[in-house]
Amino acid sequence: QHYYVNNPAGTGISPKWDFTSQGATRGNPNAYVVAAKVVSLAAPTGPHDIDWVQLKAVTGSLATDVYRTDTRGGQPPASRAYTGTSAHPELLTLLLNTALNI
């Protein structure tokens, strides 16, 4: 699942990838990552797509780095409202830079 949570630093929202309830990591309380932006650059596909972003883990053990690179159309939500479904799953390509060391 992918959704947004309150930023652990206390300001704004942060993306969370949560694998605690499905797949091989189901039931593992450490199988998630909340990340913070390191750097972004304009999508090479044009201004109608959202920026590519590199993020670093803030909490959780699912990954140390996350890269958002498949960003055709759309923008992230303005709040952390979670409806029980993934927020914009079609926008995200995750390259989890760990071998799930959880």
C-alpha positions as CSV (number, residue, x, y, z in Angstrom):
1,Q,0.0,0.0,0.0
2,H,1.1,3.6,-0.6
3,Y,-0.4,6.5,1.2
4,Y,0.6,9.7,3.1
5,V,1.2,10.2,6.8
6,N,2.1,13.1,9.0
7,N,5.7,14.0,8.6
8,P,7.7,12.5,11.5
9,A,9.5,15.9,11.8
10,G,6.1,17.5,12.5
11,T,5.5,19.6,9.4
12,G,3.5,18.5,6.3
13,I,3.0,15.0,5.0
14,S,5.4,12.2,4.0
15,P,4.9,9.2,1.7
16,K,4.6,5.8,3.3
17,W,5.0,2.4,1.6
18,D,3.4,-0.3,3.8
19,F,4.0,-4.0,3.1
20,T,3.0,-5.1,6.6
21,S,-0.3,-6.6,5.6
22,Q,0.4,-8.5,2.3
23,G,2.9,-10.7,0.5
24,A,6.0,-12.3,1.9
25,T,6.3,-9.5,4.6
26,R,2.8,-9.9,5.9
27,G,2.7,-9.6,9.7
28,N,6.2,-8.1,9.8
29,P,5.9,-4.8,11.7
30,N,9.1,-3.4,10.1
31,A,8.0,-4.0,6.5
32,Y,7.3,-0.3,5.7
33,V,9.2,2.9,4.9
34,V,8.3,6.5,5.5
35,A,10.6,8.6,3.3
36,A,11.7,12.2,2.9
37,K,12.8,14.0,-0.3
38,V,16.5,14.2,-1.0
39,V,16.4,15.7,-4.5
40,S,14.0,16.1,-7.4
41,L,14.3,17.0,-11.0
42,A,11.9,17.8,-13.8
43,A,10.5,14.7,-15.5
44,P,12.2,14.3,-18.8
45,T,8.8,13.5,-20.4
46,G,7.7,17.1,-20.1
47,P,6.1,19.6,-17.7
48,H,2.7,17.8,-17.7
49,D,4.3,15.0,-15.6
50,I,5.3,15.5,-12.0
51,D,9.0,15.6,-11.0
52,W,11.2,12.6,-10.5
53,V,12.2,12.3,-6.9
54,Q,14.8,10.5,-4.8
55,L,13.8,9.9,-1.2
56,K,15.6,8.6,1.8
57,A,14.1,6.4,4.6
58,V,13.1,8.3,7.8
59,T,11.5,5.4,9.6
60,G,10.8,1.7,8.8
61,S,13.1,-1.0,7.4
62,L,11.6,-1.8,4.0
63,A,14.1,0.3,2.1
64,T,16.9,2.9,2.5
65,D,16.1,4.7,-0.8
66,V,13.0,5.2,-2.9
67,Y,12.9,6.6,-6.4
68,R,9.8,8.0,-8.1
69,T,10.3,7.9,-11.8
70,D,7.1,6.8,-13.5
71,T,5.1,10.1,-13.1
72,R,2.9,10.5,-16.1
73,G,0.1,13.0,-15.1
74,G,-1.4,13.8,-11.8
75,Q,-0.1,15.3,-8.6
76,P,0.2,13.9,-5.0
77,P,-2.7,14.5,-2.7
78,A,-2.8,17.8,-0.6
79,S,-3.5,15.9,2.6
80,R,-2.9,12.5,4.1
81,A,-6.5,11.4,3.7
82,Y,-6.3,7.7,3.3
83,T,-9.3,6.0,1.7
84,G,-8.2,2.4,2.0
85,T,-6.7,2.2,-1.4
86,S,-3.3,3.2,-2.7
87,A,-2.8,6.8,-3.6
88,H,-1.9,7.1,-7.3
89,P,-0.3,3.6,-7.7
90,E,0.0,4.2,-11.4
91,L,2.4,7.1,-10.8
92,L,5.0,5.2,-8.8
93,T,7.8,3.0,-9.7
94,L,9.6,2.0,-6.6
95,L,13.2,0.8,-6.7
96,L,13.7,-0.4,-3.2
97,N,17.4,-0.1,-2.5
98,T,17.6,-2.9,-0.1
99,A,17.0,-6.6,-0.3
100,L,14.2,-6.3,2.3
101,N,16.5,-6.5,5.2
102,I,13.6,-6.7,7.7
